[in-house]
């Protein structure tokens, strides 16, 4: 299969980007992931810790096969 590429215009108010395989989205809804990320940010967790928390949550739900998660803080990232 050919990769699909999508260009999305970024809203300046967006702080976090979460890219993940279906190993995450098959177990958690968008709203659940967003809530976990916001909660983690309020606790002072960095992006690596947030990705680890999401991974542990999926594992607790019986998932984790073919799981990839990347969390990026857009406020700190150098974007061109």
N, C-alpha and C positions, 0 to 999 in steps of 0.2 A: 504494500500500500504506500502511496505517496503521502508525505506529511501534509497536513493542512496548515496554512498560515493565515492568521487573522490579525488585522491591524485595528486597534481600539484606541480612540482618542482618550487620553487620560484627563480626568477631572482633577484640578489642583487640590481638592479637598480629600482625595483618596490617599490614605496613609500606607496601607499594606496590600501587597499582592501575594496571593496564595496560588501556586501552581501545583497541581497534584494529579496523579493517575487515578483511574477509576477505583483503585483499591481504597481510596479515601471516600470518594463520592458515592460509592455503592453502600457505604455504611453510615455516612453522615450527610444531612441536608445542608444546603448553603447557609441557612440561618444558624444551624448548630455550629458550623465551622466559624462563622463570623462572631458568634457569641463567645466561643472558646478563645478566639484570637483577641477580642476586646478585653475579656477577663484577664488573659495572660499579660497583655500590655499594661493593664491597671496594676498588676502585681510586679511590674518592672522586668518581666521576662524579655530576653532578646529573641531574635528570629529563630536561632537554632533551638532554643528551649521550646518555643511555640511549636515548631515542627515536631519535636520529640514528644510533646504532650499530645498532639494530634495522632501521632503514630501509636502511642500507648493506648489511647482511647479506642482506636480501631482494633488493636490487638485484644483489648478487653472485650470487645464485641464479637470476637471470633474471626476477625480478618487478619490482614498483614501480608497475605500472599500477593506478590506483585504490587507493592506499595512504594510510591515515590512522592515526596512532599518537599516543596521549596517555598519558603516564606521570605519575602523581601520587604524591607522597610523603605518605602519610596521617598520618605522625607530625608533619609540618610544616603540614598543611592545617588550616584553621579549619572544623571540621565542627559542624553544629548538629543 
